[in-house]
């Protein structure tokens, strides 16, 4: 089914291209650009975790974006740091391969695409290279998947988006019968302010169900997600607050996890920003499960500063306090770096 949808999108794209070329009297010159982006970090534990330290690379994008018609853009990107093999070496994945059509108030993407479940939150968090946004960090949904998204702007105060995707992310692309259906609504009640609600439904798939503890039985149900977000952003300040919940995680009824995230970033000098973040995560499950079943249950507190000496380079030293609900807290010092050509 997904293959047919992608083929249909390509056919529609060709038809639109032919129509636009015939009607537009202004010559269009195709153009492209190289995409190169990387996230690096060094971290060291403090106190009783001072033995945990080292360097890491969490993102290594290389790709190309090409605008082949006035309203059409294509993009292909690979990620050389998407995962780690059993031997500890980095694995390479195809990250993006899609076509985008944008015209007036429409914005449509088809192929291996970035999703809108938490992409807007990332823009308000502003420091994705330091840490993923709450939903991404807690693996509530993939950031990229195979499918189609469509966004429409009704006016300056309201926009809506729909998506139909495979549901398994870009690391597990396979042809099957389960799908993820999603919808979001974004309201802009005042200047620089957004309020957004998002929900999705993921069809039950026996091959993707979470493994049950020994001697435990549970009812299987479709998986659902709900996200509510409010944010404010101007040239100096960016603030966001969100609540997220996944119902029937792994298609197991009443196995939920959820949480809140609050963050702020402020420019205090031409090349400097200060930022902070507070997360709290929790989970629930059917009777018989060991509680808590989710490893990230607990709290995160982060404070840091960002220095941007060049447009293509950001450096962010930051302190993190992790306070799991089942253990004593841990403190870490991180130095995160982003380069973006």
URDA-V793043 format. One record per run of one state. SS is the DSSP state (@ for helix, = for strand, . for the rest). FROM is the first residue (numbers start at 0). TO is the last residue. Records with the same first field share a line. If there is no record, write none. Layout:
BEGIN
SS: FROM-TO + FROM-TO
END
This chain:
BEGIN
.: 0-0 + 23-29 + 49-51 + 69-70 + 84-88 + 103-104 + 114-117 + 125-132 + 137-142 + 155-156 + 165-178 + 187-191 + 202-204 + 208-218 + 220-221 + 233-235 + 247-247 + 252-254 + 269-270 + 284-296 + 310-311 + 324-328 + 340-340
@: 1-22 + 46-48 + 118-124 + 133-136 + 205-207 + 248-250
=: 30-45 + 52-68 + 71-83 + 89-102 + 105-113 + 143-154 + 157-164 + 179-186 + 192-201 + 219-219 + 222-232 + 236-246 + 251-251 + 255-268 + 271-283 + 297-309 + 312-323 + 329-339
END
